[in-house]
Amino acid sequence: MSKFVVVTEANFDTEVLQSPVPVLLQFWASWCGPCKIVGGLVDQLSEEYSDSLKVGKINVDEEIDLAGRHAVSTIPTLVVYHGGKIVNQSVGAIPKQNIYSLFKDLL
């Protein structure tokens, strides 16, 4: 079972900006085919690194303001936060190893 947080405008500060561990965010939508593929890989990583990484998912259709604040115009988009700041990001479908490389140096 994957271990991720549904991130919203209401919990963004607590779950992301104030997180004591790095946070991998996936911006996605239910109608997006590549998002489903990347989502499965993100779910795997959330299980593998549950003790040292927080994974959050943001539905761009439901959280338009968060998507706008992150200038998300293409999905899937992955953003890594650490210490309340964006430290890495990627746009489009990428392999699991490439997703891991976005946050591996922070573990």
Backbone as a printed PyTorch tensor [residue, N CA C, xyz], in Angstrom:
tensor([[[  0.8390,  -1.1860,   0.0000],
         [  0.0000,   0.0000,   0.0000],
         [  0.8820,   1.2470,   0.0000]],

        [[  0.5880,   2.1550,  -0.8800],
         [  1.4050,   3.3720,  -0.9670],
         [  1.1620,   4.2620,   0.2370]],

        [[  2.1480,   5.0720,   0.5210],
         [  2.1020,   5.9490,   1.6860],
         [  2.3180,   7.3780,   1.2160]],

        [[  1.2250,   8.0430,   0.8450],
         [  1.3440,   9.4210,   0.3990],
         [  0.2710,  10.2720,   1.0560]],

        [[  0.4840,  11.5690,   1.0200],
         [ -0.4360,  12.5430,   1.5750],
         [ -1.1070,  13.2710,   0.4190]],

        [[ -2.3970,  13.4510,   0.5060],
         [ -3.0960,  14.2960,  -0.4570],
         [ -2.8590,  15.7350,  -0.0060]],

        [[ -2.1380,  16.4870,  -0.8290],
         [ -1.7790,  17.8580,  -0.4650],
         [ -2.7940,  18.8250,  -1.0600]],

        [[ -3.2530,  19.7380,  -0.2080],
         [ -4.2170,  20.7550,  -0.6080],
         [ -3.7040,  22.1220,  -0.1630]],

        [[ -4.3890,  23.1480,  -0.5750],
         [ -4.0490,  24.5020,  -0.1280],
         [ -4.0910,  24.5800,   1.4010]],

        [[ -5.0500,  23.8840,   2.0050],
         [ -5.2480,  23.9320,   3.4580],
         [ -4.1040,  23.2960,   4.2420]],

        [[ -3.4790,  22.2370,   3.7030],
         [ -2.4340,  21.5580,   4.4710],
         [ -1.0290,  21.7240,   3.8780]],

        [[ -0.8870,  22.5440,   2.8540],
         [  0.3980,  22.6810,   2.1630],
         [  1.5230,  23.1280,   3.1010]],

        [[  1.2930,  24.1550,   3.8840],
         [  2.3460,  24.6540,   4.7830],
         [  2.7960,  23.5770,   5.7600]],

        [[  1.8400,  22.9070,   6.3850],
         [  2.1640,  21.8790,   7.3770],
         [  2.8390,  20.6670,   6.7440]],

        [[  2.2500,  20.1550,   5.6740],
         [  2.7420,  18.9120,   5.0700],
         [  4.0100,  19.0910,   4.2450]],

        [[  4.1950,  20.2610,   3.6360],
         [  5.3130,  20.4530,   2.7200],
         [  6.3570,  21.4140,   3.2930]],

        [[  5.9670,  22.6390,   3.5330],
         [  6.9400,  23.6600,   3.9500],
         [  7.5440,  23.3750,   5.3200]],

        [[  6.7750,  22.7870,   6.2140],
         [  7.2620,  22.5180,   7.5720],
         [  7.7160,  21.0730,   7.7790]],

        [[  7.7830,  20.3070,   6.7230],
         [  8.1690,  18.9010,   6.8420],
         [  9.6300,  18.7710,   7.2710]],

        [[  9.9080,  17.9080,   8.2440],
         [ 11.2960,  17.6880,   8.6770],
         [ 12.0890,  16.8120,   7.7040]],

        [[ 11.4120,  16.1780,   6.7750],
         [ 12.0710,  15.3220,   5.7760],
         [ 11.7740,  15.8770,   4.3790]],

        [[ 12.5850,  15.5080,   3.3810],
         [ 12.3030,  15.9410,   2.0090],
         [ 10.9040,  15.5080,   1.5700]],

        [[ 10.3100,  16.2980,   0.6810],
         [  8.9630,  16.0120,   0.1810],
         [  8.9990,  15.9300,  -1.3450]],

        [[  8.4960,  14.8150,  -1.8680],
         [  8.3330,  14.6470,  -3.3090],
         [  6.8650,  14.8710,  -3.6220]],

        [[  6.5720,  15.9000,  -4.4160],
         [  5.1940,  16.2010,  -4.8100],
         [  4.9570,  15.7830,  -6.2450]],

        [[  3.8200,  15.1570,  -6.4830],
         [  3.4070,  14.8570,  -7.8450],
         [  2.1560,  15.6760,  -8.1440]],

        [[  2.2450,  16.5210,  -9.1710],
         [  1.0860,  17.2290,  -9.6910],
         [  0.4910,  16.3460, -10.7790]],

        [[ -0.8010,  16.0620, -10.6840],
         [ -1.4210,  15.0880, -11.5630],
         [ -2.8910,  15.4330, -11.7930]],

        [[ -3.5420,  14.6770, -12.6800],
         [ -4.9820,  14.7470, -12.8950],
         [ -5.4790,  13.3550, -13.2730]],

        [[ -6.7190,  13.0710, -12.9550],
         [ -7.2640,  11.7310, -13.1820],
         [ -7.3590,  11.3720, -14.6640]],

        [[ -7.4730,  12.3490, -15.5260],
         [ -7.6110,  12.1130, -16.9660],
         [ -6.2700,  11.9720, -17.6800]],

        [[ -5.1670,  12.1220, -16.9630],
         [ -3.8200,  12.1420, -17.5520],
         [ -3.1880,  10.7440, -17.5310]],

        [[ -3.0420,  10.1340, -18.7110],
         [ -2.4460,   8.7990, -18.8150],
         [ -1.0330,   8.7150, -18.2670]],

        [[ -0.1110,   9.6100, -18.6810],
         [  1.2440,   9.5680, -18.1380],
         [  1.2880,   9.7650, -16.6190]],

        [[  0.3140,  10.5050, -16.0740],
         [  0.2570,  10.7130, -14.6190],
         [  0.0170,   9.3930, -13.8900]],

        [[ -0.7820,   8.5310, -14.5080],
         [ -1.0640,   7.2330, -13.8910],
         [  0.1950,   6.3780, -13.8420]],

        [[  0.9720,   6.4210, -14.9050],
         [  2.2250,   5.6610, -14.9470],
         [  3.1950,   6.1890, -13.9000]],

        [[  3.4180,   7.4910, -13.9110],
         [  4.3320,   8.1050, -12.9430],
         [  3.7940,   7.9180, -11.5230]],

        [[  2.4820,   8.0070, -11.3710],
         [  1.8780,   7.8200, -10.0510],
         [  2.1880,   6.4620,  -9.4560]],

        [[  2.1830,   5.4300, -10.2860],
         [  2.5430,   4.0900,  -9.8050],
         [  3.9850,   4.0230,  -9.3380]],

        [[  4.8770,   4.6910, -10.0670],
         [  6.2920,   4.7210,  -9.6790],
         [  6.4810,   5.5290,  -8.3980]],

        [[  5.7680,   6.6350,  -8.2930],
         [  5.8410,   7.4610,  -7.0810],
         [  5.3100,   6.6670,  -5.8840]],

        [[  4.2450,   5.8940,  -6.0890],
         [  3.7160,   5.0470,  -5.0190],
         [  4.7650,   4.0420,  -4.5480]],

        [[  5.4840,   3.4250,  -5.4840],
         [  6.5410,   2.4770,  -5.1180],
         [  7.6140,   3.1600,  -4.2770]],

        [[  8.0210,   4.3460,  -4.7040],
         [  9.0490,   5.0810,  -3.9720],
         [  8.5480,   5.5090,  -2.5940]],

        [[  7.2600,   5.8270,  -2.5010],
         [  6.7130,   6.2210,  -1.1990],
         [  6.7890,   5.0680,  -0.2030]],

        [[  6.6410,   3.8580,  -0.6900],
         [  6.7630,   2.6830,   0.1760],
         [  8.2260,   2.4130,   0.5300]],

        [[  9.0960,   2.4910,  -0.4650],
         [ 10.5070,   2.1650,  -0.2670],
         [ 11.2170,   3.1520,   0.6590]],

        [[ 10.8010,   4.4130,   0.6430],
         [ 11.4980,   5.4450,   1.4220],
         [ 10.5790,   6.1030,   2.4450]],

        [[  9.5990,   5.3520,   2.9370],
         [  8.6090,   5.9130,   3.8540],
         [  9.2100,   6.4560,   5.1500]],

        [[ 10.3880,   5.9780,   5.5200],
         [ 11.0070,   6.4510,   6.7600],
         [ 11.8310,   7.7280,   6.5750]],

        [[ 12.1300,   8.1150,   5.3340],
         [ 13.0150,   9.2630,   5.1260],
         [ 12.5260,  10.2540,   4.0730]],

        [[ 11.3440,   9.9970,   3.4930],
         [ 10.8080,  10.8530,   2.4410],
         [  9.2950,  10.9240,   2.5850]],

        [[  8.7550,  12.1310,   2.4710],
         [  7.3010,  12.2880,   2.4300],
         [  6.9040,  12.4530,   0.9680]],

        [[  5.8430,  11.7690,   0.5720],
         [  5.3320,  11.8800,  -0.7830],
         [  3.9420,  12.4930,  -0.7190]],

        [[  3.7440,  13.5120,  -1.5380],
         [  2.4510,  14.1690,  -1.6060],
         [  1.9540,  14.2280,  -3.0370]],

        [[  0.6450,  14.1730,  -3.1790],
         [  0.0410,  14.2610,  -4.5100],
         [ -0.9370,  15.4280,  -4.5310]],

        [[ -0.8450,  16.2010,  -5.6150],
         [ -1.6970,  17.3730,  -5.7830],
         [ -2.4780,  17.2250,  -7.0810]],

        [[ -3.7910,  17.1430,  -6.9710],
         [ -4.6570,  17.0580,  -8.1390],
         [ -4.8270,  18.4720,  -8.6960]],

        [[ -4.3220,  18.7100,  -9.9000],
         [ -4.3210,  20.0650, -10.4660],
         [ -5.7320,  20.5680, -10.7750]],

        [[ -6.6770,  19.6730, -10.9820],
         [ -8.0530,  20.0890, -11.2350],
         [ -8.7350,  20.5810,  -9.9550]],

        [[ -8.3070,  20.0520,  -8.8250],
         [ -8.9020,  20.4300,  -7.5480],
         [ -8.1170,  21.5310,  -6.8350]],

        [[ -6.8340,  21.6460,  -7.1300],
         [ -5.9630,  22.6140,  -6.4550],
         [ -5.3260,  23.5430,  -7.4880]],

        [[ -6.1610,  24.3090,  -8.1470],
         [ -5.7190,  25.1960,  -9.2260],
         [ -4.7160,  26.2280,  -8.7190]],

        [[ -4.9410,  26.7750,  -7.5270],
         [ -4.0350,  27.7980,  -6.9890],
         [ -2.6410,  27.2280,  -6.7110]],

        [[ -2.5750,  26.0180,  -6.1440],
         [ -1.2710,  25.3890,  -5.8940],
         [ -0.5450,  25.1110,  -7.1940]],

        [[ -1.2720,  24.6380,  -8.1870],
         [ -0.6540,  24.3880,  -9.4890],
         [ -0.1390,  25.6940, -10.0830]],

        [[ -0.9080,  26.7480,  -9.9560],
         [ -0.4920,  28.0490, -10.4520],
         [  0.7200,  28.5950,  -9.7410]],

        [[  0.7500,  28.4460,  -8.4270],
         [  1.9080,  28.9120,  -7.6390],
         [  3.1860,  28.2030,  -8.0410]],

        [[  3.0630,  26.9910,  -8.5280],
         [  4.2290,  26.2120,  -8.9500],
         [  4.4430,  26.2670, -10.4620]],

        [[  3.6890,  27.1220, -11.1300],
         [  3.7890,  27.3080, -12.5880],
         [  3.6580,  25.9860, -13.3390]],

        [[  2.7710,  25.1230, -12.8680],
         [  2.5570,  23.8360, -13.5090],
         [  1.6580,  24.0360, -14.7260]],

        [[  2.2190,  23.8180, -15.8980],
         [  1.4430,  23.9160, -17.1280],
         [  1.3880,  22.5800, -17.8640]],

        [[  2.2310,  21.6520, -17.4450],
         [  2.2760,  20.3150, -18.0270],
         [  2.2990,  19.3080, -16.8870]],

        [[  1.5310,  18.2410, -17.0450],
         [  1.5550,  17.1850, -16.0290],
         [  1.8800,  15.8610, -16.7030]],

        [[  2.5040,  14.9540, -15.9750],
         [  2.8630,  15.0590, -14.5780],
         [  4.0650,  15.9900, -14.3640]],

        [[  4.0310,  16.6770, -13.2480],
         [  5.1670,  17.4700, -12.8010],
         [  5.5400,  16.9760, -11.4120]],

        [[  6.8300,  16.7750, -11.1990],
         [  7.3470,  16.3640,  -9.8940],
         [  8.1760,  17.5090,  -9.3210]],

        [[  7.9580,  17.8150,  -8.0500],
         [  8.6910,  18.8780,  -7.3760],
         [  9.1950,  18.3250,  -6.0580]],

        [[ 10.4710,  18.5880,  -5.7500],
         [ 11.0550,  18.1470,  -4.4900],
         [ 11.3030,  19.3710,  -3.6180]],

        [[ 10.7640,  19.3210,  -2.4070],
         [ 10.9840,  20.3600,  -1.4020],
         [ 11.8940,  19.8190,  -0.3170]],

        [[ 12.7390,  20.6770,   0.2020],
         [ 13.5580,  20.3360,   1.3620],
         [ 13.8130,  21.6310,   2.1240]],

        [[ 13.5570,  21.6060,   3.4160],
         [ 13.7380,  22.8070,   4.2150],
         [ 12.8290,  23.9460,   3.7850]],

        [[ 11.6530,  23.6050,   3.2570],
         [ 10.6870,  24.6110,   2.8540],
         [ 10.9580,  25.2640,   1.5170]],

        [[ 11.9460,  24.7540,   0.7720],
         [ 12.3040,  25.3440,  -0.5260],
         [ 12.3150,  24.2760,  -1.6130]],

        [[ 12.0190,  24.7030,  -2.8330],
         [ 12.1040,  23.7880,  -3.9690],
         [ 13.5790,  23.5530,  -4.2860]],

        [[ 13.9730,  22.2800,  -4.3400],
         [ 15.3630,  21.9450,  -4.6260],
         [ 15.5320,  21.1870,  -5.9420]],

        [[ 14.4240,  20.6700,  -6.4870],
         [ 14.5150,  19.9400,  -7.7390],
         [ 13.1240,  19.7960,  -8.3300]],

        [[ 13.0580,  19.6220,  -9.6450],
         [ 11.7790,  19.3440, -10.2740],
         [ 11.9800,  18.7300, -11.6480]],

        [[ 10.8960,  18.1090, -12.1300],
         [ 10.9210,  17.4530, -13.4230],
         [  9.5200,  17.5130, -14.0240]],

        [[  9.4580,  17.6470, -15.3380],
         [  8.1780,  17.6980, -16.0390],
         [  8.1040,  16.5390, -17.0260]],

        [[  6.9630,  15.8800, -17.0420],
         [  6.7580,  14.7750, -17.9640],
         [  7.0130,  13.4270, -17.3110]],

        [[  6.6920,  12.3790, -18.0410],
         [  6.8840,  11.0170, -17.5460],
         [  8.3630,  10.6470, -17.6170]],

        [[  8.8920,  10.1820, -16.4930],
         [ 10.2890,   9.7520, -16.4270],
         [ 10.3640,   8.4050, -15.7080]],

        [[ 11.4320,   7.6420, -15.9430],
         [ 11.5840,   6.3430, -15.2860],
         [ 11.7920,   6.4790, -13.7710]],

        [[ 11.5440,   5.3950, -13.0850],
         [ 11.6660,   5.3660, -11.6230],
         [ 13.0450,   5.8190, -11.1540]],

        [[ 14.0930,   5.3830, -11.8140],
         [ 15.4510,   5.7550, -11.4160],
         [ 15.6550,   7.2670, -11.5180]],

        [[ 15.0630,   7.8840, -12.5180],
         [ 15.1820,   9.3330, -12.6740],
         [ 14.4050,  10.0710, -11.5840]],

        [[ 13.2630,   9.5090, -11.1880],
         [ 12.5100,  10.1050, -10.0750],
         [ 13.3420,  10.0220,  -8.8070]],

        [[ 13.9130,   8.8520,  -8.5550],
         [ 14.7640,   8.6590,  -7.3780],
         [ 15.9180,   9.6620,  -7.3660]],

        [[ 16.5020,   9.9250,  -8.5360],
         [ 17.6410,  10.8400,  -8.5900],
         [ 17.2520,  12.2690,  -8.2130]],

        [[ 15.9760,  12.6000,  -8.2600],
         [ 15.5240,  13.9350,  -7.8680],
         [ 15.7110,  14.2010,  -6.3720]],

        [[ 15.6740,  13.1330,  -5.5600],
         [ 15.7330,  13.3240,  -4.1090],
         [ 16.8150,  12.5100,  -3.4000]],

        [[ 17.5230,  11.6530,  -4.0930],
         [ 18.4510,  10.7170,  -3.4330],
         [ 19.5360,  11.4240,  -2.6100]],

        [[ 20.0090,  12.5570,  -3.0600],
         [ 21.0660,  13.2660,  -2.3220],
         [ 20.5690,  13.9080,  -1.0290]],

        [[ 19.2680,  13.9260,  -0.8240],
         [ 18.6910,  14.5490,   0.3670],
         [ 18.4140,  13.5360,   1.4760]],

        [[ 18.5460,  12.2540,   1.1680],
         [ 18.2290,  11.2120,   2.1570],
         [ 19.3540,  11.0020,   3.1420]]])
